[in-house]
């Protein structure tokens, strides 16, 4: 996990490479994600992001978790709602995964200090 925070730019560099070399694949993937998120069912945007936060925490995908937290904040989720979604992982997937998720949330919130997070 420390490696993740030390190499945060590697995700953006790799994504730039992928989109430049495989643009049509990325656009199709991005469109698919948008369709599932928006047209897949009756859940509102905030709920969708909270589910994605819980899934990223459970699967131990720190980069996805970081992205989903930022998108949840943008959609209006509070720090408490995001933290609750992460806490819900513990009974099903284990306390260590939850603790890793909380650490990522805390580090991310300290990075975006100054944004309005309740």
N, C-alpha and C positions, 0 to 999 in steps of 0.2 A: 504494500500500500504506500509506503514512503516513496517508492520509485514512481508511483502514479503522480504524486504531488510534485516531485522533482522534474517530471517530464510532461507536464500538462500540455505544452505546445506540440508534442509529438502527435497527439490526436488530430489537431488542426492541420498539421503538415501532411499527415497521412490521408486525411479526408481530401485535402486539396489535390494530392497526387491522384487519388481514386477518381475524383470528379473530372479531372483533366484527361485521364486515360480511359475512363469507363463512364462517360457522361450519360449515355442513354440508360445504362443499367442503374446508375444512381438515381436518375430522374424517375424511373419506374419504381424503384424501391421507395423513394420519398413519397411518390403519389399513393402507393399502396398503404404506407403508414398513415397518410392523411385521411384516406378513405376509411380505414379501420377506425381511426380515432374519431372522426366526425360523423360518418354514416353507418358505422357498425352497429349502433343500437341507441338506446334511450339515455345512456349515462351522460351527465353534463361534463364539461371540459375539466373542471377541477377534480371531479371524481376519477376521471380517466388518468390524470397525472398522478393522483395519489396511489392508484393501483399500480401504475408504472414504477413509482418510487418503491413500493413494497416489493414488487417483482425484482427490481434491480438490486435491492438490498438482499433479498433471499438468494439470488443467483450470484452474488458477490461480483457485480459488474460496476466497479467504482466510477468509471468514466460515464457509463449510462446513468448511474444514479446522480452524478453531478449535473448532467444535462437535464434530467427529469426534474430535479429540484429547481433549477433555474426556470424551466418552463412552467412549473407549478406556481412559483412565485409570480411570474408574469401573468398567469391566469387568475391570480387573486388568492391563492392559498396562503394561509398564515404559517408562521414557523410552528405553531402548536399543531396545526393540522398535518403538516409534513412530518413532524416528530412522532405524532400518533401513528401515522401510516408505517413508519419505521419500527415503532414499538410493537405493532401488531405482528411483526415477523417472528418475534422471540418464541411464542408458544409453539409455532409450527416448524420453524427452521433453526431455532437455536439462539441463545443469548449472544454468542460471539459475533454472529452475523449482524444482529441488531446493534451491538456496540460499535462495529465497524461503520455501519450506516450513520449512527449518531455522530461519530467522529468526522465523517465526511460532511455531514450537515453543518456541524459546528465550524469546521475549517472554511467551508464555503461561505457561511454567513459572516465570518470574520473578514473574508476577502471582499464581500459586497457591502461591508459596513457603510452605512450612509443611505442604503436603500431602505424603503419603508417596509420593514418586516415586523409583524406584531408578535 
